[in-house]
Amino acid sequence: MIPVAGSDRFEGNCPNCGAPVKFTFKQAVQTVCGFCKSVVVRHGVDLQLVGKVADPLIDASPIQIATEGQHGGQPFVVVGRIVYEYWGGRWNEWYLAFNGGANGWLSDAQLEYAISFPMNAAVPSEVARGERLNLGNETFTVTSHTRARYVGVEGEMPFTTWDKSESSFADLRGANRRFATIDYSEQPPLVFAGLLVDYDDLKLRNVKIFEGWQ
C-alpha cells in the first residue's frame, strides 16, 4: 500500500523517466528525481512533473543532502536545498528535518550561516535598510534588502518552488546574534527567525570533502 501525502513516507515512479522517487519526510510535497533531475510534486497518490533542474548546482559549500548536524542540542538532517542568485553571487537555503519533528532552514551564504524557523508575524509590504521592526517580543534592524532569482532545487521540499522567479528578501539582525529574514515571494510575506551560528558549532557530518582539505 502506498501512503498518501502527509504520511511519513511515500514512494512512486518519476513521471518523466520511471525511476523510483521517494518522499521520505512527512511535510515533503516536492522532490527531485535522482536519475533525470525532474522536479516532481505529489498530489495524494498522483505525481506531477513540473519541470527539470538544468543547472548542476555545483558550489564550494561542504553541506549536501543527507548532511547531519545539531542545533540547540537537537540533531537534524539536511533533506532539501533551494539555490538563489543575486548580484553578489549565490546562496543556499538548506531544508532541515529535526529528530523531534520540527523543520527549519540553514542559510549558507559566503561562509555565514544562520538557522531559522517560520514564525507568525505581520510585517510591512516594504522595508528599508536601517529600519527597526518588532517581531514577537524582539526588536530587529533591517541590514540588507536583496532581489534574488530562484536558480534550482534538490531534495525534498515542504512546498513547490518551481514557479518562483525573482523575489525580494530582507535580512535583519537582533541582539545576541539573533537573525530574521522576510521572504516577499509570498503574500503575506513569509517570516523566519533564528540565530547566526558558527560552522563548527553545527557539528556537521557527511559533508563534501574537497581536494586539499585535511
Summary of the structure (lengths in Angstrom):
residues: 214
radius of gyration: 17.6
end to end distance: 46.9
largest distance: 54.5
contacts: 606
relative contact order: 0.17
helix: 3%
strand: 52%
